Amino acid sequence: MQSEELMMQQRAVEALEESTRSLEVADQLFRVGNYREAERLRDEAREQRKISVRLLSQALHSKRGH
């Protein structure tokens, strides 16, 4: 089960990294006036962060269950 926890943690980190990249691009788009696409990427980043939090929570819950 420990490897499953590590996989969830890794997926959480990947989702967080993807979110960060999306926010960086959204910031660049916002600066050049492409507000609609910036907002879309911002929303996408929020979803990725939610996924990251959920995966970390599951990994911690699984760890405590042992």
Secondary structure, 3 states (H helix, E strand, C coil): CHHHHHHHHHHHHHHHHHHHHHHHHHHHHHHCCCHHHHHHHHHHHHHHHHHHHHHHHHHHHHHHCC
